[in-house]
């Protein structure tokens, strides 16, 4: 299994932004042109791009679908996209626009059959589990549940999903390092591929995630955003570290 780095493009009002711990009031704009940003990541060697419609995550409406479609059309590499995907129609619209894999988060809690309906149709899906201290939050991280991330990951093992994206909200956008203990718990709880998200601030953090192991299983990848935009991590160097990791030889 290869370890994949997913550069992140989070979109608000058509612009490429980053939030701090999911707080929309702490939005920072990094690019007026998400398409150019995606092309830059691809030119630096990225194998995938992770795109989130943050407006849709909050409202459920496809606020930035046209831009996402343009990103998919412009790139020579696949994109996975999440944010407000809560019905078959909204997911199909993204697939039709060129998105390779759709990320289902809130709907996995509120309408769990949606994921199986999509995978049964042959679509590629990632389960998005965003948590605070291991407890799932939904609707743009505004609503808390009483569900554990580990419990949800286990629940969808037979659903046909490609992977589970696990985000620790308290680390997201902080550059303070990933929640390695929480990630180890999730990796140990399921046979599904786990993609880490939240807190990565240095190349050493990526090396830590490359080495992370639980019950003989390793992570499938990591989503990084702010560390790239703040130039704390050079994408080419991060990709090189992955190629040199013993995990790539498994």
N, C-alpha and C positions, 0 to 999 in steps of 0.2 A: 504494500500500500504506500502510495506516495503522499507526502505532506504538501498541501496546497496553500499558498498564500493568496488571499482574496483582498485586493485593495478595495476600499469601500468608497462609494459615492452616495452620500445622503442628500436628498433634494428637498428643499423648501422654496416655494414660490419660484421654481425654475432655476434655482441657484444651488451650487454645491456648498454644503454647510457641515459643521459639526456641532453637536450639542454637548453639554456637560451633564452626565448622569441622567440623560433623557429630558433635561429641562429646556423647553422651547424658549424660555426667556433668556437663556444663556447661549443662544445661537451665535455662531461666528461664521461669516461667509468667507470661503476660501477661493471660490471661482464663480464667475458669472456664467461660465460655459461648461456644464457637466460633460458635454460631448467631447470637447477638447481635452478635458481632464482624463476621461476614459481612454482616449486615444494615446495620451502620454503614458498611462500605466501599461497599455498594451505594447507600446514601443519599447518599454523598459524590460519586457519579458514576462509580464503577468500571463497566467494561463486562464484565469477567470477574473471577472469583475463582479463585485457584490453591490447592487443598487437598491436603495431604500427610498420609497416615496413617503417621506415623513408627514407630509400633509395628509395623505390617504390613511396613514397609520392612526392619525388622530381623528379624522372625520369619517373614514370608510369610503370616501369619494375618490375616484381616480384623478387626482389633481394634476399629476405630472406624467400621464401616460404617453402623451405625444413625445415628450423629451426622451422617455425611456425607449420608445420605439426608434427614435433617431439614434440613440446610443447603440442599440442592438444592431441596427442596419449598418452603422459605421465601423463596427469592430470586427476584426478577424478572429476573435475569441468569444466563447460563450459568456453570457451574463446570467446571474441568478438575481431575482428581484422579489422584494417583499414590501409590505406596507399596505394595510387595509384590504387585503385579499380575503374576502369573507363569503364568497359565493362561487359557484362553478362559472358563471358568466364573467365575473371579474377576473378569474384565473385564466379562462380561455382567451379573454381579450389580450392578456399579457403574452400568452403563448403565440397568439396570432400576430403579435407585434414583433416577434422574434426572440422573446425571452426563452432561454433553454430550461431553466429550473425556477419554479415559483416557491417562495418561502411563505408558509402558512403559520401564523402565530396565534392571534386572538381567536380565530375560527377553530383552531385545534381544541380550544377549551369550550367554546360556545356551540360548535357544530362539528364534532370530531369525525363524523361520517364524510365530511367534505374531502378529507385527505384520501380516504379509500376510494371515493367516487372518482377522484382525479387520477390516481395511480391505476385504477382499473381501466380507465380510458387510454392508458399508455403514456400519461404525462409524467414528467419528472418533478418531484416535490421534495423540498426540505422542510422539516419541522423546526420552527423557530420558537425556542423556549427562553424567554427573558425573565430573569429572576432577581429578587433582592434577598440576599442571604439564603438562596436555595428555594425561595417561594415564588411561584410564577406570577407575573404581572401582565396585564393585557391592555388593549386600546391605547397604544402609544405610551405604555408604561404608567398610565394614569390610574388604572383599576387593579387592586390587589385581589388575589384569590387565596384559597387555603390549600392549593395543590403544590406538591413538591416537584421540582424539576426532575429529580430522579424517577419519581412516580410516573410523570408524564412520558418520559423517554421510554420507560419500560412498557407503557400502555400501547405505544405505537410500533412495537417491534415487528408485528406482522402486517403492517399497513402498506408496505411497499415503498416507503420513503427512502430517498437516497442517503440522507444524513440528517443529523440534528445539530442545529446551530444554537449554542448555549452562550447567552450573554449575561454577565453579572452587571446589573445596572449601576451598582454603587462604584464599579471600577470604570464604567464606560466614559471615555473622554477625559479621564484623569491622568493618563500616562504613568500611573503608579504601579503598574505590573498586573499580570493576570491573576485570577482567583484559582491558583493551582490546586488547593485543597478541594474546592467545589468541583473543579473539572475532574479530578481523580475520582470523586464520588460518582459523577455521572458516567464516566468511562467504565467504572466497575459495575454500574447498574444495568447496562444494556449491551447488546451485541451490535447495535447500530453505530455507524461512523459518527464521531463527534467532531464538530468544528467549533473552535473556541472564539470568543469575541469579548472585547472589553478590557481596557487597561494596559495594553501592550505599548510600552514607551521606548524600549531600547532593543538593539539586536540581541542582547543577552536574554531578554524576555522571550524572544523567539527561540533561542537555543534551549531555554528552559522548557518550553512547550514541546520542542522536538524530542527532548529526553523524557517527558512526562509519560508514565506508564502505570497502569492499574490492571491487576489480574492478567498480565501478559499482553495487554492491549494498549495501543498508542492512539494519539489524536490523529484525525484525518487532515487537519489544517487549521488556519487561523485567519480571521478577518481583522485587518488593520486599517485605520483611517487617520486619526489625528496625528499619530507619530510620523506618518508620511508627509502630511500637510505642514507640520511644524518642523520638518526636516530633522527629526530625531533619528529616523531610520531611512537609509537609502534602499529603495526597493531592489535594485540590482544586487546589492550586498546581501539582503535578506534571502533572495532567491538562490544566490550562490551558497549560502549557509545550508539551505534545504538540500541542495544537490550534493553537498559534502557530507550530509548526515548519514550515519549507518542505517537509519530507517529507510532511506531510499533504496537500499540494497536488499531489503527484505522481499 
